Amino acid sequence: MVIYISNDEMEKCKKIVVVGSTNVDLIARVSHLPEPGETIGDAEYCLSYGGKGANQAIAAARSGGHVSFISCLGDDAYADTLITSFVDSGIDVDYIQKCVRHSTGIAFIFVAENGENCIAVAPGANNLLRGERMDTILPVIKEADALVLQLEIPYESVISLIEYAHTVDTKIILNPAPAKQIPSYILEKVDILILNETETMLIAGQSLDFSEPIGIARSLLRRVGQVVILTLGEKGSVIVSDEMEKQIPSYVVNTVDTTGAGDTFCGAFVAQWVEGVDLQDCVQFATAAAALSVTRIGAQVSIPYQKEVIEFMRNRIL
């Protein structure tokens, strides 16, 4: 069953380290996503904060996890605001680095009335999480119970972190987004792979029919350490491991903005999983957290706290 983790208990929790990107989200709300060459003149603008790494760290912390976040920020006005936001969410920020003469990452996001979005990212300081900067973070990863990774920082850094974490027996959760191909010798070191349909097809190297998603997840499991979780949007998600195969339905909600929903799912899942919660219960909790997030505008501001998620689950039946 899902567990509630109070602030007093958090220091006793298993340690989660998230390594990844931090972005400033510049959002234009539009009636529809523009076609090539089309100008939409009545967009509504807002500024928010995101980045897959930051979103997942906040989601894990707000779900009760004991989280350290490792990221590179610029030396601009955004950095201090972002760090304050992380601290307010209960994240350890000791390993966040501010990089002189570089800008914080920027994401340009279009959000349509139906909740669909498209995103372009200028990575900025996110691209500096490599080389000697990586060497300084290895001790905290060695001490961690779980390492959470995405692909918005340099690819070679992600690969080296997976290889290192595997040698020190830190559990590895990989969300291969933005979608890239991952070599089989790396995938086999990943304990839990969480991916959507686009990412699944790229890793599989072919177009796929998702009418039988359990079969697809089963084929991926042959290349992954322990667990494959496919997130399927309104169709819910699929869990496949050596012990179970299960499809979890989604919650029906009024979707406003899907930005950050996948990140919310990942972070919420890890916060429960690292504490030994049953795999199916972890996914149901993550599904509820993601469902709540899409009813709100923005990435980080939309991520719910665990009390909200538990209350939502009490009032809804899958």
C-alpha positions in Angstrom: 0.0 0.0 0.0 1.0 3.6 -0.5 2.8 5.2 2.5 2.6 8.7 3.8 6.0 10.2 4.7 6.0 13.1 7.2 8.6 15.8 7.3 9.9 14.4 10.6 10.4 11.0 9.0 12.1 12.3 5.8 15.6 12.2 7.2 15.2 8.5 8.0 14.1 7.8 4.4 16.2 6.1 1.7 18.3 8.7 -0.2 17.3 9.6 -3.7 19.8 11.5 -6.0 18.4 13.1 -9.1 20.9 14.3 -11.7 19.5 16.3 -14.5 18.5 19.5 -16.1 17.0 22.8 -14.8 15.2 25.1 -17.2 13.3 28.3 -17.2 10.0 27.7 -19.1 8.8 30.5 -21.4 5.2 29.4 -22.1 2.8 30.6 -24.8 -0.8 29.4 -24.4 -2.4 29.2 -27.9 -5.6 28.0 -29.4 -3.7 25.3 -31.3 -0.1 24.3 -31.9 1.2 26.4 -34.9 1.9 24.7 -38.2 5.3 25.4 -40.0 5.3 29.1 -41.1 2.2 30.0 -39.1 2.1 32.9 -36.7 -0.4 32.9 -33.9 -1.1 36.5 -32.7 -3.2 36.0 -29.6 -1.0 33.9 -27.4 -1.0 34.3 -23.6 2.5 34.4 -22.1 3.7 33.2 -18.7 7.0 32.2 -17.1 7.5 29.0 -15.1 10.3 26.8 -14.0 11.0 23.3 -15.3 13.7 21.0 -16.7 13.2 17.2 -16.5 15.7 16.8 -13.7 14.3 19.6 -11.6 10.7 18.5 -12.2 11.5 14.9 -11.1 13.5 16.0 -8.1 10.6 18.3 -6.9 8.0 15.6 -7.6 10.0 13.1 -5.6 10.5 15.5 -2.7 6.9 16.6 -2.6 5.9 13.0 -2.6 7.9 12.6 0.7 11.3 11.5 -0.7 14.7 12.4 0.8 16.1 14.1 -2.4 19.5 15.6 -3.4 19.5 17.3 -6.7 22.6 17.7 -8.9 22.3 20.3 -11.7 24.2 23.2 -13.4 22.6 26.7 -13.4 23.8 29.9 -15.0 25.0 33.0 -13.2 21.8 34.9 -14.1 18.8 36.2 -12.2 17.0 32.9 -12.5 19.5 30.8 -10.5 18.7 32.1 -7.0 15.0 31.9 -7.6 15.3 28.3 -8.7 17.4 27.3 -5.8 14.9 28.9 -3.4 12.2 26.9 -5.0 14.1 23.7 -4.6 14.7 24.4 -0.9 11.1 25.2 -0.4 10.2 21.8 -1.8 12.6 20.1 0.7 15.4 19.3 -1.7 19.1 19.2 -0.7 20.8 21.7 -3.0 24.4 21.3 -1.9 25.4 19.8 -5.2 23.9 22.4 -7.5 26.6 24.4 -9.3 26.3 27.9 -10.6 28.4 28.4 -13.8 30.0 31.8 -14.4 29.4 33.4 -17.8 26.7 30.9 -18.7 22.9 31.1 -18.8 20.4 28.8 -17.1 18.7 26.5 -19.6 15.6 27.9 -21.3 12.6 25.9 -22.6 10.2 27.5 -25.2 6.8 25.9 -24.7 3.6 26.1 -26.7 0.5 24.8 -24.9 -2.7 24.4 -26.9 -6.3 24.6 -25.5 -6.6 20.8 -25.5 -3.5 20.5 -23.3 -1.1 19.3 -26.0 2.3 20.9 -26.0 5.5 21.2 -28.0 8.8 22.2 -26.6 12.2 23.5 -27.8 15.1 23.7 -25.3 18.2 25.9 -25.3 20.3 23.9 -22.8 22.7 26.6 -21.5 24.5 25.5 -18.3 22.9 22.1 -18.5 25.5 21.2 -21.1 28.3 21.8 -18.5 27.4 18.8 -16.3 30.4 16.8 -17.6 34.1 16.1 -17.1 35.6 17.3 -13.8 32.1 18.5 -12.5 31.1 14.8 -12.7 33.9 13.6 -10.5 32.8 15.8 -7.6 29.4 14.1 -7.4 30.4 10.5 -7.4 30.6 10.2 -3.6 27.0 11.3 -3.1 25.9 8.8 -5.8 27.8 6.0 -4.0 25.9 6.8 -0.8 22.5 7.0 -2.5 19.8 4.2 -2.5 18.5 5.4 -5.9 19.8 7.4 -8.8 17.3 9.1 -11.2 18.4 10.1 -14.6 17.0 11.6 -17.8 18.6 12.7 -21.1 18.6 16.5 -20.9 22.2 16.7 -19.8 25.2 15.5 -21.9 24.6 12.0 -23.1 28.1 10.8 -22.2 27.5 12.0 -18.7 24.4 9.9 -18.3 26.2 6.9 -19.7 29.1 7.3 -17.3 26.8 7.8 -14.3 24.9 4.6 -15.1 28.1 2.6 -15.4 29.4 4.1 -12.1 26.2 3.6 -10.1 26.0 0.0 -11.3 29.5 -0.7 -9.9 28.6 0.7 -6.5 25.1 -1.0 -6.3 23.1 2.2 -6.4 19.7 1.4 -8.0 19.2 3.2 -11.3 16.0 4.6 -12.6 16.2 6.0 -16.2 13.6 8.1 -18.0 15.2 8.3 -21.5 13.7 11.7 -22.4 14.2 13.5 -24.7 14.1 10.3 -26.7 17.5 8.8 -27.7 18.7 5.4 -28.5 20.5 3.6 -25.6 23.0 0.8 -26.2 22.0 -2.6 -24.9 25.1 -2.8 -22.6 23.8 0.3 -20.8 20.2 -0.7 -20.6 21.0 -3.9 -18.9 22.6 -1.9 -16.1 19.3 0.1 -15.5 17.1 -1.3 -12.8 13.9 0.5 -13.7 13.1 2.0 -17.2 10.2 4.5 -17.3 9.3 5.6 -20.8 6.5 6.8 -23.1 5.4 5.6 -26.5 7.8 7.8 -28.5 10.8 6.8 -26.3 9.8 3.2 -26.6 9.8 3.2 -30.4 13.2 4.9 -30.5 14.8 2.4 -28.2 13.1 -0.5 -30.0 14.3 1.0 -33.3 11.0 0.5 -35.0 7.3 1.6 -35.2 5.1 -0.3 -32.7 1.5 -1.1 -32.3 0.6 -0.1 -28.7 -2.7 -2.1 -28.8 -0.8 -4.7 -26.8 1.5 -2.7 -24.6 2.3 -5.5 -22.2 3.9 -7.5 -25.0 6.1 -4.4 -25.9 7.1 -3.9 -22.3 7.9 -7.6 -22.0 10.2 -7.5 -25.0 12.0 -4.4 -23.5 12.4 -6.2 -20.2 14.8 -8.7 -21.9 17.2 -5.7 -22.2 16.7 -4.1 -18.8 17.6 -5.0 -15.3 14.4 -5.4 -13.3 11.3 -3.4 -14.3 9.9 -1.7 -17.4 7.1 0.9 -17.0 5.4 2.3 -20.1 3.4 5.5 -19.7 0.5 5.7 -22.2 -1.2 9.0 -21.4 -4.9 8.7 -21.2 -4.5 4.9 -21.6 -2.7 4.6 -18.3 0.5 2.7 -17.9 1.9 -0.8 -18.0 4.3 -2.5 -15.5 6.3 -5.6 -16.5 8.9 -7.3 -14.3 9.9 -10.9 -13.7 7.2 -11.2 -11.1 4.2 -9.3 -12.6 2.6 -7.9 -15.7 -0.1 -5.3 -15.1 -1.9 -2.5 -16.9 -2.9 0.4 -14.7 -5.7 2.7 -16.0 -5.5 6.4 -15.9 -7.7 8.8 -13.9 -10.3 10.8 -15.8 -9.6 14.5 -15.2 -10.1 17.9 -16.9 -6.7 18.3 -18.7 -5.4 21.8 -18.8 -1.7 21.4 -19.4 0.3 18.2 -19.8 3.7 19.9 -19.4 5.7 18.0 -16.7 3.2 15.1 -16.3 5.7 12.5 -17.2 8.3 14.0 -14.8 5.7 14.1 -12.0 5.0 10.4 -12.6 8.7 9.5 -12.4 9.4 11.5 -9.3 6.3 10.4 -7.4 7.0 6.7 -8.3 10.6 6.8 -7.1 9.6 8.4 -3.7 7.4 5.4 -3.0 9.4 2.7 -4.6 12.6 3.4 -2.8 10.8 2.9 0.5 9.8 -0.6 -0.4 6.2 0.0 -1.5 4.6 -2.6 -3.7 5.4 -1.9 -7.4 1.7 -1.7 -8.4 0.9 0.7 -5.6 3.9 2.9 -6.6 2.5 3.2 -10.1 -1.0 3.9 -8.9 0.4 6.7 -6.7 2.4 8.1 -9.6 -0.6 7.9 -11.9 -2.6 9.9 -9.4 0.1 12.5 -9.0 0.4 12.9 -12.8 -3.3 13.2 -13.2 -3.4 16.0 -10.6 -0.6 17.8 -12.3 -2.3 18.0 -15.7 -5.3 19.9 -14.1 -2.9 22.8 -13.5 -0.8 25.2 -15.7 3.0 25.0 -15.7 5.6 22.3 -14.8 6.9 22.7 -11.3 4.0 24.7 -10.0 1.6 21.9 -11.1 3.4 19.2 -9.1 1.2 18.1 -6.2 2.3 17.3 -2.6 1.8 13.8 -1.3 -1.2 14.9 1.0 -3.0 16.1 -2.1 -2.2 12.9 -4.0 -3.4 10.6 -1.2 -6.6 12.7 -0.8 -7.2 12.5 -4.6 -6.8 8.7 -4.5 -9.3 8.4 -1.6 -11.9 10.3 -3.6 -11.3 8.5 -6.9 -11.4 4.8 -7.9 -9.4 3.5 -10.8 
